[in-house]
């Protein structure tokens, strides 16, 4: 099954513009700072430098109510999923085993 790759930023922009159909997407969450050539930046120890504000729960309060994510790959945000608002979202056919939905609103989701 071919999934269309989109970034979290693109997802949020499209959702804000009224789109709710995100079936069969492969979500990409780029948490690292980039240089001018778009290469990830590393510190002296060789660890990637995280973008400011990127930490567990950084998507807290993000409203994706009513979005249809059937057959999508959302693993990129599994560590950042606390506090998401997913009322009436369709999460069927997703592997949600490693998601941290503490404090999230999943009411009415399928």
Backbone as numpy.savetxt, mean C-alpha at the origin, in Angstrom:
# Nx Ny Nz CAx CAy CAz Cx Cy Cz
-1.26 -14.97 -14.01 -2.11 -13.79 -14.01 -1.21 -12.55 -14.01
-1.37 -11.73 -15.00 -0.59 -10.49 -15.13 -1.25 -9.39 -14.30
-0.47 -8.76 -13.45 -0.96 -7.66 -12.64 -0.28 -6.37 -13.08
-1.04 -5.29 -13.06 -0.50 -3.98 -13.41 0.21 -3.40 -12.19
1.47 -3.01 -12.35 2.25 -2.43 -11.26 1.91 -0.95 -11.11
1.55 -0.57 -9.87 1.33 0.84 -9.57 1.95 1.14 -8.20
2.35 2.37 -8.00 2.92 2.79 -6.73 1.80 3.17 -5.76
2.14 3.21 -4.48 1.18 3.66 -3.48 0.73 5.08 -3.79
1.67 5.93 -4.19 1.33 7.31 -4.52 0.31 7.37 -5.65
0.50 6.55 -6.70 -0.45 6.51 -7.82 -1.81 6.00 -7.35
-1.82 4.96 -6.52 -3.07 4.43 -5.98 -3.83 5.52 -5.24
-3.15 6.25 -4.36 -3.80 7.29 -3.57 -4.31 8.43 -4.45
-3.57 8.80 -5.49 -4.02 9.85 -6.41 -5.26 9.39 -7.17
-5.23 8.16 -7.67 -6.37 7.65 -8.44 -7.60 7.49 -7.55
-7.39 7.05 -6.30 -8.51 6.93 -5.36 -9.10 8.31 -5.09
-8.25 9.30 -4.85 -8.72 10.67 -4.59 -9.50 11.23 -5.78
-9.17 10.77 -7.00 -9.86 11.22 -8.21 -11.17 10.47 -8.44
-11.50 9.53 -7.54 -12.78 8.83 -7.63 -12.71 7.40 -8.11
-11.55 6.92 -8.50 -11.43 5.53 -8.97 -11.52 4.59 -7.79
-12.23 3.47 -7.98 -12.34 2.45 -6.93 -11.96 1.06 -7.44
-11.80 0.88 -8.73 -11.48 -0.42 -9.30 -9.97 -0.61 -9.39
-9.42 -1.37 -8.43 -7.99 -1.65 -8.38 -7.76 -3.17 -8.44
-8.62 -3.85 -9.21 -8.46 -5.30 -9.35 -7.18 -5.62 -10.09
-6.54 -6.70 -9.63 -5.36 -7.26 -10.28 -4.22 -6.25 -10.41
-3.97 -5.49 -9.34 -2.81 -4.60 -9.33 -1.69 -5.25 -8.51
-0.50 -4.84 -8.77 0.67 -5.22 -7.96 1.18 -3.91 -7.37
0.91 -3.73 -6.09 1.24 -2.46 -5.44 2.71 -2.40 -5.08
3.32 -1.28 -5.40 4.74 -1.04 -5.14 4.85 0.11 -4.16
5.58 -0.12 -3.08 5.77 0.92 -2.06 7.26 1.16 -1.94
7.71 2.26 -2.50 9.14 2.57 -2.50 9.45 3.38 -1.25
10.03 2.70 -0.27 10.29 3.37 1.00 11.67 4.00 1.10
12.49 3.86 0.05 13.86 4.35 0.12 14.06 5.70 -0.58
14.95 6.49 -0.03 15.34 7.74 -0.68 16.08 7.40 -1.97
15.96 8.27 -2.97 16.60 8.06 -4.27 17.49 9.24 -4.60
18.56 8.98 -5.38 19.40 10.08 -5.85 18.87 10.55 -7.20
19.58 11.46 -7.85 19.13 12.03 -9.12 18.95 10.98 -10.21
19.70 9.89 -10.14 19.59 8.84 -11.16 18.57 7.77 -10.77
17.79 8.06 -9.72 16.73 7.17 -9.24 17.25 5.91 -8.54
18.54 5.89 -8.22 19.12 4.75 -7.49 18.89 4.96 -5.99
18.65 3.85 -5.28 18.46 3.93 -3.83 19.73 4.45 -3.17
19.55 5.26 -2.13 20.69 5.80 -1.38 20.95 4.89 -0.18
22.22 4.73 0.17 22.61 3.88 1.28 23.46 4.66 2.27
23.40 4.26 3.55 24.25 4.89 4.55 25.61 4.20 4.58
26.47 4.62 5.51 27.84 4.10 5.58 27.89 2.59 5.82
26.87 2.05 6.50 26.87 0.62 6.79 26.26 -0.21 5.66
25.80 0.45 4.61 25.22 -0.26 3.47 23.72 -0.46 3.54
23.08 0.06 4.58 21.62 -0.04 4.71 20.95 1.06 3.89
19.82 0.70 3.28 19.06 1.70 2.53 18.56 2.80 3.43
18.59 4.04 2.94 18.09 5.18 3.70 16.59 5.33 3.42
15.80 5.21 4.49 14.35 5.31 4.36 13.93 6.75 4.11
12.85 6.92 3.34 12.28 8.26 3.14 11.73 8.76 4.46
11.73 10.08 4.69 11.17 10.62 5.93 9.71 10.21 6.08
9.33 9.84 7.29 7.94 9.49 7.58 7.58 8.05 7.30
8.51 7.26 6.77 8.22 5.86 6.47 8.52 5.03 7.71
7.46 4.47 8.30 7.59 3.60 9.46 6.29 2.83 9.58
6.29 1.83 10.47 5.06 1.07 10.67 3.92 2.03 10.99
2.79 1.82 10.34 1.62 2.65 10.58 1.60 3.96 9.83
2.53 4.18 8.90 2.59 5.48 8.22 1.40 5.72 7.30
0.61 4.69 7.02 -0.60 4.88 6.22 -1.84 4.99 7.11
-1.62 5.10 8.42 -2.73 5.19 9.38 -3.69 6.30 8.97
-4.98 5.97 8.96 -6.00 6.94 8.62 -6.26 7.09 7.12
-5.46 6.38 6.30 -5.68 6.44 4.86 -7.00 5.76 4.54
-7.88 6.47 3.85 -9.21 5.96 3.55 -9.24 5.35 2.15
-9.46 4.04 2.10 -9.63 3.34 0.83 -10.97 2.60 0.83
-11.95 3.21 1.48 -13.28 2.60 1.57 -13.88 2.37 0.19
-14.48 1.20 0.03 -15.16 0.87 -1.22 -14.26 0.47 -2.35
-12.96 0.41 -2.12 -12.03 0.02 -3.19 -12.14 -1.48 -3.46
-11.96 -1.86 -4.70 -12.02 -3.26 -5.11 -10.60 -3.72 -5.42
-10.06 -4.55 -4.52 -8.70 -5.06 -4.67 -8.66 -6.54 -5.04
-9.75 -7.08 -5.55 -9.79 -8.52 -5.87 -8.61 -8.93 -6.74
-7.94 -10.02 -6.32 -6.86 -10.58 -7.11 -5.60 -9.74 -7.16
-5.49 -8.77 -6.26 -4.33 -7.88 -6.26 -3.23 -8.39 -5.34
-2.05 -7.82 -5.50 -0.93 -8.10 -4.61 -0.64 -6.80 -3.86
-0.98 -6.79 -2.58 -0.80 -5.60 -1.75 0.30 -5.82 -0.70
1.11 -6.85 -0.87 2.12 -7.18 0.14 3.07 -6.03 0.44
3.26 -5.13 -0.49 4.20 -4.01 -0.29 3.81 -3.14 0.90
2.53 -3.13 1.29 2.12 -2.28 2.41 1.79 -3.08 3.66
2.12 -4.36 3.69 1.72 -5.19 4.83 2.26 -4.67 6.17
3.45 -4.10 6.18 4.02 -3.59 7.43 3.53 -2.18 7.76
2.79 -1.57 6.85 2.34 -0.19 7.02 0.82 -0.10 7.09
0.14 -1.24 7.28 -1.31 -1.29 7.11 -2.11 -0.97 8.38
-1.46 -0.72 9.50 -2.21 -0.39 10.71 -3.00 0.89 10.50
-4.27 0.87 10.92 -5.08 2.07 10.87 -5.68 2.42 9.52
-5.54 1.53 8.53 -6.19 1.79 7.23 -7.70 1.75 7.38
-8.38 2.53 6.58 -9.85 2.53 6.56 -10.26 1.83 5.27
-10.81 0.62 5.45 -11.17 -0.21 4.29 -12.63 -0.65 4.35
-13.50 0.24 4.83 -14.93 -0.08 4.92 -15.45 -0.46 3.54
-16.15 -1.56 3.47 -16.78 -2.04 2.23 -15.79 -2.25 1.09
-14.53 -2.44 1.41 -13.54 -2.76 0.37 -13.63 -4.25 0.05
-13.33 -4.60 -1.19 -13.33 -6.00 -1.59 -11.88 -6.50 -1.53
-11.62 -7.36 -0.54 -10.28 -7.90 -0.33 -10.24 -9.40 -0.63
-11.22 -9.88 -1.39 -11.27 -11.31 -1.68 -10.11 -11.70 -2.60
-9.67 -12.93 -2.41 -8.55 -13.52 -3.17 -7.23 -12.81 -2.89
-7.08 -12.25 -1.68 -5.81 -11.65 -1.26 -5.23 -12.48 -0.13
-3.92 -12.59 -0.09 -3.23 -13.24 1.02 -2.95 -12.17 2.06
-3.73 -12.18 3.14 -3.62 -11.14 4.16 -2.94 -11.66 5.43
-2.25 -12.79 5.33 -1.65 -13.42 6.51 -0.69 -12.53 7.27
0.05 -11.69 6.61 1.09 -10.92 7.27 0.75 -9.44 7.43
-0.50 -9.09 7.20 -0.89 -7.69 7.33 -1.12 -7.34 8.80
-0.80 -6.11 9.16 -0.96 -5.62 10.52 -2.14 -4.64 10.54
-3.35 -5.19 10.65 -4.54 -4.36 10.57 -4.98 -3.81 11.92
-4.09 -3.77 12.91 -4.46 -3.22 14.22 -4.94 -1.78 14.04
-6.12 -1.51 14.60 -6.66 -0.16 14.53 -7.28 0.18 13.19
-7.36 -0.78 12.28 -7.97 -0.54 10.97 -9.47 -0.73 11.04
-10.18 -0.10 10.13 -11.62 -0.27 10.02 -11.89 -1.12 8.79
-12.29 -2.38 9.04 -12.57 -3.33 7.97 -14.06 -3.64 7.88
-14.92 -2.82 8.45 -16.34 -3.11 8.48 -16.92 -3.18 7.07
-17.75 -4.20 6.87 -18.45 -4.35 5.59 -17.61 -4.83 4.45
-16.33 -5.13 4.68 -15.47 -5.59 3.57 -15.79 -7.02 3.22
-15.51 -7.38 1.95 -15.75 -8.76 1.50 -14.44 -9.42 1.18
